[in-house]
Amino acid sequence: MEYGLIMFRTFFIYLIIILVFRLMGKREIGQISVVDFVVSIMIAELAVISIESPEKPMIHSLVGIGILLIAQIVFAYVSLKSERLREIIDGKPSVIIDRGKIDEIEMKKQKYNFSDLLIQLREKGVSKVSDVEFAILEPSGKLSVIRKEDDDEVGESTLYPLPLILDGKIQQQHLNRFGKTELWLRQELKKIGYKDLKKISFCSLEADGIFFVDSKDE
């Protein structure tokens, strides 16, 4: 009887966990941040307790999993509205190599050493640091690498991989890295018909010097 109960609980918890992660969204599978990792560990622990302790009511574990699910959904929704909270929960990307120059100060802030950098560059198929235009350490811990262009005619139009506007808010720290001002950004966007920056959900500068702009859905 006990073995049958364990089998039932295992299969039932298996279905519950699949449902929970589906409700949390695809980012839980494709992008594991620190918070996502912690939640996954806690859900796994609650599942193990329910399976290994058949004498305990399964509802205890289900309540715990339900609370984690609700908390994660609420945080995900609130973080969509609040950039500050999004940075606290998910973290933010860090530019490790900026236009071919290694930012050692940022590396120290992220507790990221040169061995880590070289390992992740090799994983991306990059053998020389000099081949890298930008390297960005994502909140998930992965390193995104953008190689230098083959020709030297890129100049000021070199692709800047970080957004200049997110959710209607100017990303001042990204503008500073790019060597531009908020006034310059407003003037350039006004030239192409975007007067109200609050209506822009995403804006970046492409490699050809043209802005990519996505307006908020009405």
C-alpha positions, -999 to +999 in steps of 0.1 A: +000+000+000+028+024+009+046+018-024+014+025-043+010+057-024+046+068-032+040+060-069+008+080-069+024+110-051+054+109-074+032+110-106+009+136-091+037+159-080+053+155-114+022+168-131+019+196-105+055+208-111+050+207-149+019+229-145+036+252-120+065+259-144+042+264-173+023+290-153+055+307-143+063+312-180+090+301-205+117+323-190+119+298-161+132+272-185+152+293-209+167+318-185+176+307-150+184+337-128+194+335-091+157+339-080+145+313-105+172+289-092+162+294-056+125+289-064+133+257-084+153+243-055+125+251-030+098+235-052+120+204-056+126+202-019+088+204-012+082+177-038+108+154-022+093+159+012+058+149-001+071+118-018+095+106+009+071+112+038+038+094+028+026+097+064+025+135+060-005+151+043+004+160+007-016+192+010+013+207+031+036+205+001+010+216-024+003+247-003+040+256-002+043+251-040+012+272-045+026+301-024+059+300-044+039+300-076+018+330-066+049+349-053+068+343-085+039+354-107+033+385-086+070+394-086+071+389-124+041+411-129+054+439-106+088+437-122+072+445-156+060+478-142+090+486-120+125+488-136+141+492-101+124+461-087+133+442-119+170+450-113+167+438-077+150+405-085+167+396-118+198+417-117+211+436-147+236+430-175+272+441-169+295+452-198+328+434-193+343+444-226+333+477-240+344+485-276+374+462-273+385+474-238+382+452-207+364+469-178+383+456-148+363+478-124+331+461-135+347+427-133+356+433-097+321+444-089+307+412-103+334+390-086+343+380-121+380+371-129+400+368-161+399+330-159+361+332-160+363+356-190+387+335-210+367+302-203+334+317-215+351+333-245+365+300-255+330+284-251+318+310-276+346+300-300+366+332-294+403+325-290+416+361-287+402+389-265+412+414-293+385+399-315+357+410-291+339+443-295+314+438-267+311+411-240+281+414-217+277+393-185+239+386-184+220+383-151+219+345-157+257+344-156+260+337-193+284+358-214+271+374-246+298+382-271+297+405-301+328+402-323+345+431-340+336+438-376+360+427-403+363+462-418+372+494-401+344+515-417+320+510-388+331+540-368+305+557-346+278+534-360+293+504-342+265+483-328+258+491-292+241+460-277+223+476-247+190+494-249+189+532-248+152+532-238+133+505-218+096+508-209+096+545-218+126+553-195+160+565-208+188+542-198+212+569-187+241+546-178+240+531-213+240+565-229+270+574-208+289+544-220+279+553-255+292+588-250+259+604-257+235+626-238+197+625-232+193+656-253+211+640-282+188+609-279+156+630-278+167+651-308+176+620-329+143+603-321+124+635-328+139+635-363+123+601-370+089+610-356+091+599-319+084+629-297+070+612-266+097+588-253+072+574-227+054+557-256+085+537-266+089+503-251+123+496-265+150+515-284+185+506-295+210+518-320+218+493-348+251+486-365+242+508-394+235+538-372+198+535-375+175+534-345+154+503-338+123+516-320+093+495-307+063+515-295+042+504-266+010+485-275-020+507-272 
